[in-house]
C-alpha cells in the first residue's frame, strides 16, 4: 500500500515516466485478420464437437433417469 507521500510521489513519477517514454512500436496496431480468419474457419468443427459432447452427456442422463423410473 502506498502509505507515505514519498511512496505515492514515486509511483506517480514511475507511471508518468512509462507513459511519456513508451515506445511507439509497442503502441502500434496489431494485425489480427489472419487469426480471426482461422477462428472463423474452425468454428463449425468446434461447434459440431461441442454438440456431440453435450448430446452424449444428455443421453447418459436420460438413460439414468429412465432406468431409475423403471
C-alpha positions as CSV (number, residue, x, y, z in Angstrom):
1,X,0.0,0.0,0.0
2,X,1.2,3.5,-0.7
3,X,1.3,4.9,2.8
4,X,3.6,7.8,2.6
5,X,3.7,10.8,0.4
6,X,7.1,9.7,-0.9
7,X,5.8,6.4,-2.0
8,X,2.9,8.0,-3.8
9,X,5.1,10.5,-5.5
10,X,7.5,7.8,-6.6
11,X,4.6,5.7,-8.0
12,X,3.2,8.8,-9.9
13,X,6.7,9.6,-11.3
14,X,7.1,5.9,-12.4
15,X,3.7,5.9,-14.1
16,X,4.4,9.3,-15.8
17,X,7.8,8.0,-17.0
18,X,6.3,4.9,-18.5
19,X,3.5,6.8,-20.3
20,X,5.9,9.5,-21.5
21,X,8.7,7.3,-22.9
22,X,6.8,4.2,-24.0
23,X,8.0,3.0,-27.4
24,X,5.7,3.9,-30.3
25,X,6.3,0.4,-31.6
26,X,4.7,-1.0,-28.5
27,X,1.6,1.1,-29.2
28,X,1.3,0.0,-32.9
29,X,-1.9,-1.7,-34.0
30,X,-1.6,-5.5,-34.4
31,X,-3.0,-7.1,-37.5
32,X,-5.4,-9.8,-36.3
33,X,-7.1,-10.6,-39.6
34,X,-5.2,-14.0,-40.0
35,X,-6.1,-15.1,-36.5
36,X,-9.8,-14.1,-36.9
37,X,-9.9,-15.9,-40.2
38,X,-8.6,-19.1,-38.7
39,X,-11.0,-18.9,-35.8
40,X,-13.9,-18.5,-38.3
41,X,-12.7,-21.5,-40.3
42,X,-12.7,-23.9,-37.3
43,X,-16.0,-22.5,-35.8
44,X,-18.2,-25.2,-37.4
45,X,-15.9,-28.1,-36.4
46,X,-15.7,-26.9,-32.8
47,X,-19.5,-26.4,-32.7
48,X,-20.0,-29.9,-34.0
49,X,-17.7,-31.4,-31.4
50,X,-19.4,-29.4,-28.6
51,X,-22.9,-30.5,-29.7
52,X,-21.7,-34.2,-29.8
53,X,-20.3,-34.0,-26.3
54,X,-23.5,-32.3,-25.0
55,X,-25.6,-34.9,-26.7
56,X,-23.7,-37.8,-25.2
57,X,-24.0,-36.2,-21.7
58,X,-27.7,-35.6,-22.1
59,X,-28.2,-39.2,-23.4
60,X,-26.4,-40.6,-20.4
61,X,-28.6,-38.5,-18.0
62,X,-31.8,-39.6,-19.8
63,X,-30.7,-43.2,-19.7
64,X,-30.1,-43.0,-15.9
65,X,-33.5,-41.2,-15.5
66,X,-35.4,-43.8,-17.4
67,X,-33.5,-46.7,-15.7
68,X,-34.4,-45.2,-12.2
69,X,-38.1,-44.8,-13.2
70,X,-38.4,-48.5,-14.2
